Amino acid sequence: MKIGDLVRWIGPSGLEADVGLITKIEPSPTFHVVEATHIFIQWMVEPEASTYYIADHRYLELVDENR
């Protein structure tokens, strides 16, 4: 995933579906035990939920790649 990619949240119940845009990418903070890339997602339906997520989160799906 990279900046500009469009992602979808596909939660377990499907009720919390949202689409967002990746606006930042950061390596793991130094205090994390497991190394993982963190991406900041700006959500469209619920912008107040915009925050960093682990790039390989099980409920994130890539919708469209930025070229």
mmCIF file of the N, C-alpha and C atoms, coordinates in Angstrom:
data_MODEL
# 
_entry.id   MODEL 
# 
loop_
_atom_site.group_PDB 
_atom_site.id 
_atom_site.type_symbol 
_atom_site.label_atom_id 
_atom_site.label_alt_id 
_atom_site.label_comp_id 
_atom_site.label_asym_id 
_atom_site.label_entity_id 
_atom_site.label_seq_id 
_atom_site.pdbx_PDB_ins_code 
_atom_site.Cartn_x 
_atom_site.Cartn_y 
_atom_site.Cartn_z 
_atom_site.occupancy 
_atom_site.B_iso_or_equiv 
_atom_site.pdbx_formal_charge 
_atom_site.auth_seq_id 
_atom_site.auth_comp_id 
_atom_site.auth_asym_id 
_atom_site.auth_atom_id 
_atom_site.pdbx_PDB_model_num 
ATOM 1   N N  . MET A 1 1  ? 0.855   -1.184 0.000  1.00 0.00 ? 1  MET A N  1 
ATOM 2   C CA . MET A 1 1  ? 0.000   0.000  0.000  1.00 0.00 ? 1  MET A CA 1 
ATOM 3   C C  . MET A 1 1  ? 0.889   1.231  0.000  1.00 0.00 ? 1  MET A C  1 
ATOM 4   N N  . LYS A 1 2  ? 0.366   2.291  -0.615 1.00 0.00 ? 2  LYS A N  1 
ATOM 5   C CA . LYS A 1 2  ? 1.148   3.528  -0.673 1.00 0.00 ? 2  LYS A CA 1 
ATOM 6   C C  . LYS A 1 2  ? 0.217   4.744  -0.580 1.00 0.00 ? 2  LYS A C  1 
ATOM 7   N N  . ILE A 1 3  ? 0.821   5.896  -0.392 1.00 0.00 ? 3  ILE A N  1 
ATOM 8   C CA . ILE A 1 3  ? 0.053   7.138  -0.280 1.00 0.00 ? 3  ILE A CA 1 
ATOM 9   C C  . ILE A 1 3  ? -0.790  7.327  -1.538 1.00 0.00 ? 3  ILE A C  1 
ATOM 10  N N  . GLY A 1 4  ? -2.052  7.650  -1.351 1.00 0.00 ? 4  GLY A N  1 
ATOM 11  C CA . GLY A 1 4  ? -2.965  7.862  -2.458 1.00 0.00 ? 4  GLY A CA 1 
ATOM 12  C C  . GLY A 1 4  ? -3.841  6.664  -2.776 1.00 0.00 ? 4  GLY A C  1 
ATOM 13  N N  . ASP A 1 5  ? -3.519  5.499  -2.185 1.00 0.00 ? 5  ASP A N  1 
ATOM 14  C CA . ASP A 1 5  ? -4.344  4.315  -2.411 1.00 0.00 ? 5  ASP A CA 1 
ATOM 15  C C  . ASP A 1 5  ? -5.688  4.465  -1.701 1.00 0.00 ? 5  ASP A C  1 
ATOM 16  N N  . LEU A 1 6  ? -6.713  3.906  -2.309 1.00 0.00 ? 6  LEU A N  1 
ATOM 17  C CA . LEU A 1 6  ? -8.056  3.899  -1.744 1.00 0.00 ? 6  LEU A CA 1 
ATOM 18  C C  . LEU A 1 6  ? -8.280  2.544  -1.087 1.00 0.00 ? 6  LEU A C  1 
ATOM 19  N N  . VAL A 1 7  ? -8.727  2.561  0.172  1.00 0.00 ? 7  VAL A N  1 
ATOM 20  C CA . VAL A 1 7  ? -8.955  1.330  0.915  1.00 0.00 ? 7  VAL A CA 1 
ATOM 21  C C  . VAL A 1 7  ? -10.386 1.275  1.440  1.00 0.00 ? 7  VAL A C  1 
ATOM 22  N N  . ARG A 1 8  ? -10.793 0.067  1.783  1.00 0.00 ? 8  ARG A N  1 
ATOM 23  C CA . ARG A 1 8  ? -12.139 -0.159 2.324  1.00 0.00 ? 8  ARG A CA 1 
ATOM 24  C C  . ARG A 1 8  ? -11.996 -0.901 3.644  1.00 0.00 ? 8  ARG A C  1 
ATOM 25  N N  . TRP A 1 9  ? -12.804 -0.510 4.625  1.00 0.00 ? 9  TRP A N  1 
ATOM 26  C CA . TRP A 1 9  ? -12.876 -1.216 5.890  1.00 0.00 ? 9  TRP A CA 1 
ATOM 27  C C  . TRP A 1 9  ? -13.978 -2.252 5.772  1.00 0.00 ? 9  TRP A C  1 
ATOM 28  N N  . ILE A 1 10 ? -13.624 -3.504 5.968  1.00 0.00 ? 10 ILE A N  1 
ATOM 29  C CA . ILE A 1 10 ? -14.602 -4.583 5.848  1.00 0.00 ? 10 ILE A CA 1 
ATOM 30  C C  . ILE A 1 10 ? -14.690 -5.311 7.189  1.00 0.00 ? 10 ILE A C  1 
ATOM 31  N N  . GLY A 1 11 ? -15.306 -4.664 8.169  1.00 0.00 ? 11 GLY A N  1 
ATOM 32  C CA . GLY A 1 11 ? -15.426 -5.220 9.509  1.00 0.00 ? 11 GLY A CA 1 
ATOM 33  C C  . GLY A 1 11 ? -16.192 -6.529 9.519  1.00 0.00 ? 11 GLY A C  1 
ATOM 34  N N  . PRO A 1 12 ? -16.140 -7.238 10.649 1.00 0.00 ? 12 PRO A N  1 
ATOM 35  C CA . PRO A 1 12 ? -16.740 -8.564 10.727 1.00 0.00 ? 12 PRO A CA 1 
ATOM 36  C C  . PRO A 1 12 ? -18.244 -8.590 10.458 1.00 0.00 ? 12 PRO A C  1 
ATOM 37  N N  . SER A 1 13 ? -18.950 -7.547 10.844 1.00 0.00 ? 13 SER A N  1 
ATOM 38  C CA . SER A 1 13 ? -20.396 -7.535 10.622 1.00 0.00 ? 13 SER A CA 1 
ATOM 39  C C  . SER A 1 13 ? -20.772 -6.878 9.296  1.00 0.00 ? 13 SER A C  1 
ATOM 40  N N  . GLY A 1 14 ? -19.844 -6.144 8.697  1.00 0.00 ? 14 GLY A N  1 
ATOM 41  C CA . GLY A 1 14 ? -20.114 -5.470 7.442  1.00 0.00 ? 14 GLY A CA 1 
ATOM 42  C C  . GLY A 1 14 ? -20.864 -4.163 7.627  1.00 0.00 ? 14 GLY A C  1 
ATOM 43  N N  . LEU A 1 15 ? -21.326 -3.893 8.830  1.00 0.00 ? 15 LEU A N  1 
ATOM 44  C CA . LEU A 1 15 ? -22.104 -2.681 9.081  1.00 0.00 ? 15 LEU A CA 1 
ATOM 45  C C  . LEU A 1 15 ? -21.244 -1.436 9.157  1.00 0.00 ? 15 LEU A C  1 
ATOM 46  N N  . GLU A 1 16 ? -19.987 -1.606 9.506  1.00 0.00 ? 16 GLU A N  1 
ATOM 47  C CA . GLU A 1 16 ? -19.131 -0.447 9.652  1.00 0.00 ? 16 GLU A CA 1 
ATOM 48  C C  . GLU A 1 16 ? -18.296 -0.166 8.410  1.00 0.00 ? 16 GLU A C  1 
ATOM 49  N N  . ALA A 1 17 ? -18.816 -0.517 7.250  1.00 0.00 ? 17 ALA A N  1 
ATOM 50  C CA . ALA A 1 17 ? -18.096 -0.316 5.986  1.00 0.00 ? 17 ALA A CA 1 
ATOM 51  C C  . ALA A 1 17 ? -17.806 1.169  5.759  1.00 0.00 ? 17 ALA A C  1 
ATOM 52  N N  . ASP A 1 18 ? -16.593 1.461  5.328  1.00 0.00 ? 18 ASP A N  1 
ATOM 53  C CA . ASP A 1 18 ? -16.186 2.833  5.043  1.00 0.00 ? 18 ASP A CA 1 
ATOM 54  C C  . ASP A 1 18 ? -15.088 2.769  3.989  1.00 0.00 ? 18 ASP A C  1 
ATOM 55  N N  . VAL A 1 19 ? -14.876 3.858  3.302  1.00 0.00 ? 19 VAL A N  1 
ATOM 56  C CA . VAL A 1 19 ? -13.822 3.966  2.297  1.00 0.00 ? 19 VAL A CA 1 
ATOM 57  C C  . VAL A 1 19 ? -12.911 5.100  2.726  1.00 0.00 ? 19 VAL A C  1 
ATOM 58  N N  . GLY A 1 20 ? -11.608 4.899  2.569  1.00 0.00 ? 20 GLY A N  1 
ATOM 59  C CA . GLY A 1 20 ? -10.671 5.925  2.991  1.00 0.00 ? 20 GLY A CA 1 
ATOM 60  C C  . GLY A 1 20 ? -9.477  6.028  2.065  1.00 0.00 ? 20 GLY A C  1 
ATOM 61  N N  . LEU A 1 21 ? -8.707  7.082  2.254  1.00 0.00 ? 21 LEU A N  1 
ATOM 62  C CA . LEU A 1 21 ? -7.538  7.381  1.449  1.00 0.00 ? 21 LEU A CA 1 
ATOM 63  C C  . LEU A 1 21 ? -6.301  7.333  2.342  1.00 0.00 ? 21 LEU A C  1 
ATOM 64  N N  . ILE A 1 22 ? -5.268  6.633  1.900  1.00 0.00 ? 22 ILE A N  1 
ATOM 65  C CA . ILE A 1 22 ? -4.017  6.582  2.659  1.00 0.00 ? 22 ILE A CA 1 
ATOM 66  C C  . ILE A 1 22 ? -3.286  7.903  2.439  1.00 0.00 ? 22 ILE A C  1 
ATOM 67  N N  . THR A 1 23 ? -2.998  8.612  3.542  1.00 0.00 ? 23 THR A N  1 
ATOM 68  C CA . THR A 1 23 ? -2.349  9.916  3.424  1.00 0.00 ? 23 THR A CA 1 
ATOM 69  C C  . THR A 1 23 ? -0.933  9.953  4.000  1.00 0.00 ? 23 THR A C  1 
ATOM 70  N N  . LYS A 1 24 ? -0.570  8.976  4.842  1.00 0.00 ? 24 LYS A N  1 
ATOM 71  C CA . LYS A 1 24 ? 0.782   8.922  5.421  1.00 0.00 ? 24 LYS A CA 1 
ATOM 72  C C  . LYS A 1 24 ? 1.166   7.465  5.634  1.00 0.00 ? 24 LYS A C  1 
ATOM 73  N N  . ILE A 1 25 ? 2.461   7.202  5.577  1.00 0.00 ? 25 ILE A N  1 
ATOM 74  C CA . ILE A 1 25 ? 2.991   5.872  5.875  1.00 0.00 ? 25 ILE A CA 1 
ATOM 75  C C  . ILE A 1 25 ? 4.167   6.048  6.828  1.00 0.00 ? 25 ILE A C  1 
ATOM 76  N N  . GLU A 1 26 ? 4.161   5.284  7.915  1.00 0.00 ? 26 GLU A N  1 
ATOM 77  C CA . GLU A 1 26 ? 5.213   5.379  8.925  1.00 0.00 ? 26 GLU A CA 1 
ATOM 78  C C  . GLU A 1 26 ? 5.691   3.981  9.299  1.00 0.00 ? 26 GLU A C  1 
ATOM 79  N N  . PRO A 1 27 ? 6.984   3.840  9.597  1.00 0.00 ? 27 PRO A N  1 
ATOM 80  C CA . PRO A 1 27 ? 7.458   2.553  10.120 1.00 0.00 ? 27 PRO A CA 1 
ATOM 81  C C  . PRO A 1 27 ? 6.940   2.371  11.545 1.00 0.00 ? 27 PRO A C  1 
ATOM 82  N N  . SER A 1 28 ? 7.124   1.192  12.083 1.00 0.00 ? 28 SER A N  1 
ATOM 83  C CA . SER A 1 28 ? 6.687   0.929  13.459 1.00 0.00 ? 28 SER A CA 1 
ATOM 84  C C  . SER A 1 28 ? 7.330   1.907  14.423 1.00 0.00 ? 28 SER A C  1 
ATOM 85  N N  . PRO A 1 29 ? 6.552   2.392  15.396 1.00 0.00 ? 29 PRO A N  1 
ATOM 86  C CA . PRO A 1 29 ? 7.178   3.180  16.465 1.00 0.00 ? 29 PRO A CA 1 
ATOM 87  C C  . PRO A 1 29 ? 8.194   2.300  17.184 1.00 0.00 ? 29 PRO A C  1 
ATOM 88  N N  . THR A 1 30 ? 9.220   2.890  17.739 1.00 0.00 ? 30 THR A N  1 
ATOM 89  C CA . THR A 1 30 ? 10.296  2.129  18.371 1.00 0.00 ? 30 THR A CA 1 
ATOM 90  C C  . THR A 1 30 ? 9.834   1.334  19.581 1.00 0.00 ? 30 THR A C  1 
ATOM 91  N N  . PHE A 1 31 ? 8.715   1.692  20.189 1.00 0.00 ? 31 PHE A N  1 
ATOM 92  C CA . PHE A 1 31 ? 8.254   0.967  21.377 1.00 0.00 ? 31 PHE A CA 1 
ATOM 93  C C  . PHE A 1 31 ? 7.444   -0.278 21.034 1.00 0.00 ? 31 PHE A C  1 
ATOM 94  N N  . HIS A 1 32 ? 7.147   -0.518 19.756 1.00 0.00 ? 32 HIS A N  1 
ATOM 95  C CA . HIS A 1 32 ? 6.401   -1.713 19.362 1.00 0.00 ? 32 HIS A CA 1 
ATOM 96  C C  . HIS A 1 32 ? 7.323   -2.921 19.286 1.00 0.00 ? 32 HIS A C  1 
ATOM 97  N N  . VAL A 1 33 ? 6.851   -4.033 19.770 1.00 0.00 ? 33 VAL A N  1 
ATOM 98  C CA . VAL A 1 33 ? 7.635   -5.262 19.757 1.00 0.00 ? 33 VAL A CA 1 
ATOM 99  C C  . VAL A 1 33 ? 7.667   -5.855 18.347 1.00 0.00 ? 33 VAL A C  1 
ATOM 100 N N  . VAL A 1 34 ? 6.529   -5.852 17.669 1.00 0.00 ? 34 VAL A N  1 
ATOM 101 C CA . VAL A 1 34 ? 6.431   -6.405 16.317 1.00 0.00 ? 34 VAL A CA 1 
ATOM 102 C C  . VAL A 1 34 ? 6.590   -5.285 15.291 1.00 0.00 ? 34 VAL A C  1 
ATOM 103 N N  . GLU A 1 35 ? 7.461   -5.505 14.324 1.00 0.00 ? 35 GLU A N  1 
ATOM 104 C CA . GLU A 1 35 ? 7.646   -4.510 13.269 1.00 0.00 ? 35 GLU A CA 1 
ATOM 105 C C  . GLU A 1 35 ? 6.482   -4.576 12.291 1.00 0.00 ? 35 GLU A C  1 
ATOM 106 N N  . ALA A 1 36 ? 5.875   -3.447 12.021 1.00 0.00 ? 36 ALA A N  1 
ATOM 107 C CA . ALA A 1 36 ? 4.770   -3.374 11.073 1.00 0.00 ? 36 ALA A CA 1 
ATOM 108 C C  . ALA A 1 36 ? 4.684   -1.954 10.540 1.00 0.00 ? 36 ALA A C  1 
ATOM 109 N N  . THR A 1 37 ? 4.344   -1.829 9.278  1.00 0.00 ? 37 THR A N  1 
ATOM 110 C CA . THR A 1 37 ? 4.160   -0.514 8.685  1.00 0.00 ? 37 THR A CA 1 
ATOM 111 C C  . THR A 1 37 ? 2.799   0.021  9.111  1.00 0.00 ? 37 THR A C  1 
ATOM 112 N N  . HIS A 1 38 ? 2.758   1.290  9.481  1.00 0.00 ? 38 HIS A N  1 
ATOM 113 C CA . HIS A 1 38 ? 1.511   1.931  9.882  1.00 0.00 ? 38 HIS A CA 1 
ATOM 114 C C  . HIS A 1 38 ? 1.111   2.935  8.811  1.00 0.00 ? 38 HIS A C  1 
ATOM 115 N N  . ILE A 1 39 ? -0.163  2.915  8.447  1.00 0.00 ? 39 ILE A N  1 
ATOM 116 C CA . ILE A 1 39 ? -0.679  3.836  7.438  1.00 0.00 ? 39 ILE A CA 1 
ATOM 117 C C  . ILE A 1 39 ? -1.766  4.702  8.067  1.00 0.00 ? 39 ILE A C  1 
ATOM 118 N N  . PHE A 1 40 ? -1.756  5.985  7.724  1.00 0.00 ? 40 PHE A N  1 
ATOM 119 C CA . PHE A 1 40 ? -2.808  6.885  8.201  1.00 0.00 ? 40 PHE A CA 1 
ATOM 120 C C  . PHE A 1 40 ? -3.905  6.888  7.151  1.00 0.00 ? 40 PHE A C  1 
ATOM 121 N N  . ILE A 1 41 ? -5.124  6.577  7.597  1.00 0.00 ? 41 ILE A N  1 
ATOM 122 C CA . ILE A 1 41 ? -6.256  6.537  6.677  1.00 0.00 ? 41 ILE A CA 1 
ATOM 123 C C  . ILE A 1 41 ? -7.238  7.639  7.028  1.00 0.00 ? 41 ILE A C  1 
ATOM 124 N N  . GLN A 1 42 ? -7.545  8.463  6.025  1.00 0.00 ? 42 GLN A N  1 
ATOM 125 C CA . GLN A 1 42 ? -8.571  9.497  6.149  1.00 0.00 ? 42 GLN A CA 1 
ATOM 126 C C  . GLN A 1 42 ? -9.874  8.888  5.649  1.00 0.00 ? 42 GLN A C  1 
ATOM 127 N N  . TRP A 1 43 ? -10.785 8.595  6.590  1.00 0.00 ? 43 TRP A N  1 
ATOM 128 C CA . TRP A 1 43 ? -12.053 7.955  6.242  1.00 0.00 ? 43 TRP A CA 1 
ATOM 129 C C  . TRP A 1 43 ? -13.045 8.968  5.711  1.00 0.00 ? 43 TRP A C  1 
ATOM 130 N N  . MET A 1 44 ? -13.911 8.533  4.793  1.00 0.00 ? 44 MET A N  1 
ATOM 131 C CA . MET A 1 44 ? -14.896 9.407  4.158  1.00 0.00 ? 44 MET A CA 1 
ATOM 132 C C  . MET A 1 44 ? -16.219 9.466  4.931  1.00 0.00 ? 44 MET A C  1 
ATOM 133 N N  . VAL A 1 45 ? -16.740 8.321  5.344  1.00 0.00 ? 45 VAL A N  1 
ATOM 134 C CA . VAL A 1 45 ? -18.041 8.285  6.024  1.00 0.00 ? 45 VAL A CA 1 
ATOM 135 C C  . VAL A 1 45 ? -17.913 8.723  7.477  1.00 0.00 ? 45 VAL A C  1 
ATOM 136 N N  . GLU A 1 46 ? -16.890 8.236  8.165  1.00 0.00 ? 46 GLU A N  1 
ATOM 137 C CA . GLU A 1 46 ? -16.662 8.587  9.570  1.00 0.00 ? 46 GLU A CA 1 
ATOM 138 C C  . GLU A 1 46 ? -15.272 9.195  9.723  1.00 0.00 ? 46 GLU A C  1 
ATOM 139 N N  . PRO A 1 47 ? -15.102 10.464 9.348  1.00 0.00 ? 47 PRO A N  1 
ATOM 140 C CA . PRO A 1 47 ? -13.774 11.079 9.407  1.00 0.00 ? 47 PRO A CA 1 
ATOM 141 C C  . PRO A 1 47 ? -13.185 11.126 10.813 1.00 0.00 ? 47 PRO A C  1 
ATOM 142 N N  . GLU A 1 48 ? -14.034 11.070 11.828 1.00 0.00 ? 48 GLU A N  1 
ATOM 143 C CA . GLU A 1 48 ? -13.530 11.097 13.208 1.00 0.00 ? 48 GLU A CA 1 
ATOM 144 C C  . GLU A 1 48 ? -12.775 9.810  13.557 1.00 0.00 ? 48 GLU A C  1 
ATOM 145 N N  . ALA A 1 49 ? -12.921 8.765  12.754 1.00 0.00 ? 49 ALA A N  1 
ATOM 146 C CA . ALA A 1 49 ? -12.208 7.502  12.967 1.00 0.00 ? 49 ALA A CA 1 
ATOM 147 C C  . ALA A 1 49 ? -10.861 7.486  12.239 1.00 0.00 ? 49 ALA A C  1 
ATOM 148 N N  . SER A 1 50 ? -10.501 8.580  11.570 1.00 0.00 ? 50 SER A N  1 
ATOM 149 C CA . SER A 1 50 ? -9.234  8.644  10.831 1.00 0.00 ? 50 SER A CA 1 
ATOM 150 C C  . SER A 1 50 ? -8.066  8.568  11.809 1.00 0.00 ? 50 SER A C  1 
ATOM 151 N N  . THR A 1 51 ? -7.158  7.623  11.566 1.00 0.00 ? 51 THR A N  1 
ATOM 152 C CA . THR A 1 51 ? -5.993  7.419  12.425 1.00 0.00 ? 51 THR A CA 1 
ATOM 153 C C  . THR A 1 51 ? -5.040  6.451  11.745 1.00 0.00 ? 51 THR A C  1 
ATOM 154 N N  . TYR A 1 52 ? -3.974  6.063  12.451 1.00 0.00 ? 52 TYR A N  1 
ATOM 155 C CA . TYR A 1 52 ? -3.029  5.079  11.930 1.00 0.00 ? 52 TYR A CA 1 
ATOM 156 C C  . TYR A 1 52 ? -3.561  3.666  12.140 1.00 0.00 ? 52 TYR A C  1 
ATOM 157 N N  . TYR A 1 53 ? -3.341  2.818  11.136 1.00 0.00 ? 53 TYR A N  1 
ATOM 158 C CA . TYR A 1 53 ? -3.700  1.409  11.188 1.00 0.00 ? 53 TYR A CA 1 
ATOM 159 C C  . TYR A 1 53 ? -2.493  0.612  10.722 1.00 0.00 ? 53 TYR A C  1 
ATOM 160 N N  . ILE A 1 54 ? -2.395  -0.628 11.141 1.00 0.00 ? 54 ILE A N  1 
ATOM 161 C CA . ILE A 1 54 ? -1.350  -1.516 10.639 1.00 0.00 ? 54 ILE A CA 1 
ATOM 162 C C  . ILE A 1 54 ? -1.691  -1.827 9.182  1.00 0.00 ? 54 ILE A C  1 
ATOM 163 N N  . ALA A 1 55 ? -0.717  -1.736 8.316  1.00 0.00 ? 55 ALA A N  1 
ATOM 164 C CA . ALA A 1 55 ? -0.961  -1.870 6.871  1.00 0.00 ? 55 ALA A CA 1 
ATOM 165 C C  . ALA A 1 55 ? -1.584  -3.205 6.484  1.00 0.00 ? 55 ALA A C  1 
ATOM 166 N N  . ASP A 1 56 ? -1.257  -4.247 7.201  1.00 0.00 ? 56 ASP A N  1 
ATOM 167 C CA . ASP A 1 56 ? -1.818  -5.556 6.844  1.00 0.00 ? 56 ASP A CA 1 
ATOM 168 C C  . ASP A 1 56 ? -2.983  -5.955 7.760  1.00 0.00 ? 56 ASP A C  1 
ATOM 169 N N  . HIS A 1 57 ? -3.718  -4.954 8.243  1.00 0.00 ? 57 HIS A N  1 
ATOM 170 C CA . HIS A 1 57 ? -4.866  -5.215 9.118  1.00 0.00 ? 57 HIS A CA 1 
ATOM 171 C C  . HIS A 1 57 ? -5.868  -6.124 8.410  1.00 0.00 ? 57 HIS A C  1 
ATOM 172 N N  . ARG A 1 58 ? -6.409  -7.087 9.119  1.00 0.00 ? 58 ARG A N  1 
ATOM 173 C CA . ARG A 1 58 ? -7.291  -8.077 8.502  1.00 0.00 ? 58 ARG A CA 1 
ATOM 174 C C  . ARG A 1 58 ? -8.596  -7.505 7.963  1.00 0.00 ? 58 ARG A C  1 
ATOM 175 N N  . TYR A 1 59 ? -9.009  -6.317 8.431  1.00 0.00 ? 59 TYR A N  1 
ATOM 176 C CA . TYR A 1 59 ? -10.260 -5.725 7.959  1.00 0.00 ? 59 TYR A CA 1 
ATOM 177 C C  . TYR A 1 59 ? -10.050 -4.613 6.934  1.00 0.00 ? 59 TYR A C  1 
ATOM 178 N N  . LEU A 1 60 ? -8.822  -4.456 6.437  1.00 0.00 ? 60 LEU A N  1 
ATOM 179 C CA . LEU A 1 60 ? -8.547  -3.472 5.388  1.00 0.00 ? 60 LEU A CA 1 
ATOM 180 C C  . LEU A 1 60 ? -8.430  -4.180 4.039  1.00 0.00 ? 60 LEU A C  1 
ATOM 181 N N  . GLU A 1 61 ? -9.024  -3.568 3.047  1.00 0.00 ? 61 GLU A N  1 
ATOM 182 C CA . GLU A 1 61 ? -8.969  -4.130 1.687  1.00 0.00 ? 61 GLU A CA 1 
ATOM 183 C C  . GLU A 1 61 ? -8.577  -3.005 0.725  1.00 0.00 ? 61 GLU A C  1 
ATOM 184 N N  . LEU A 1 62 ? -7.626  -3.276 -0.139 1.00 0.00 ? 62 LEU A N  1 
ATOM 185 C CA . LEU A 1 62 ? -7.208  -2.310 -1.159 1.00 0.00 ? 62 LEU A CA 1 
ATOM 186 C C  . LEU A 1 62 ? -8.275  -2.245 -2.246 1.00 0.00 ? 62 LEU A C  1 
ATOM 187 N N  . VAL A 1 63 ? -8.789  -1.048 -2.506 1.00 0.00 ? 63 VAL A N  1 
ATOM 188 C CA . VAL A 1 63 ? -9.836  -0.863 -3.518 1.00 0.00 ? 63 VAL A CA 1 
ATOM 189 C C  . VAL A 1 63 ? -9.228  -0.406 -4.831 1.00 0.00 ? 63 VAL A C  1 
ATOM 190 N N  . ASP A 1 64 ? -8.357  0.597  -4.770 1.00 0.00 ? 64 ASP A N  1 
ATOM 191 C CA . ASP A 1 64 ? -7.772  1.157  -5.977 1.00 0.00 ? 64 ASP A CA 1 
ATOM 192 C C  . ASP A 1 64 ? -6.382  1.687  -5.665 1.00 0.00 ? 64 ASP A C  1 
ATOM 193 N N  . GLU A 1 65 ? -5.415  1.299  -6.466 1.00 0.00 ? 65 GLU A N  1 
ATOM 194 C CA . GLU A 1 65 ? -4.038  1.755  -6.267 1.00 0.00 ? 65 GLU A CA 1 
ATOM 195 C C  . GLU A 1 65 ? -3.785  3.075  -6.965 1.00 0.00 ? 65 GLU A C  1 
ATOM 196 N N  . ASN A 1 66 ? -3.043  3.945  -6.265 1.00 0.00 ? 66 ASN A N  1 
ATOM 197 C CA . ASN A 1 66 ? -2.567  5.191  -6.858 1.00 0.00 ? 66 ASN A CA 1 
ATOM 198 C C  . ASN A 1 66 ? -1.424  4.833  -7.797 1.00 0.00 ? 66 ASN A C  1 
ATOM 199 N N  . ARG A 1 67 ? -1.388  5.399  -8.956 1.00 0.00 ? 67 ARG A N  1 
ATOM 200 C CA . ARG A 1 67 ? -0.326  5.072  -9.921 1.00 0.00 ? 67 ARG A CA 1 
ATOM 201 C C  . ARG A 1 67 ? 0.772   6.007  -9.803 1.00 0.00 ? 67 ARG A C  1 
# 
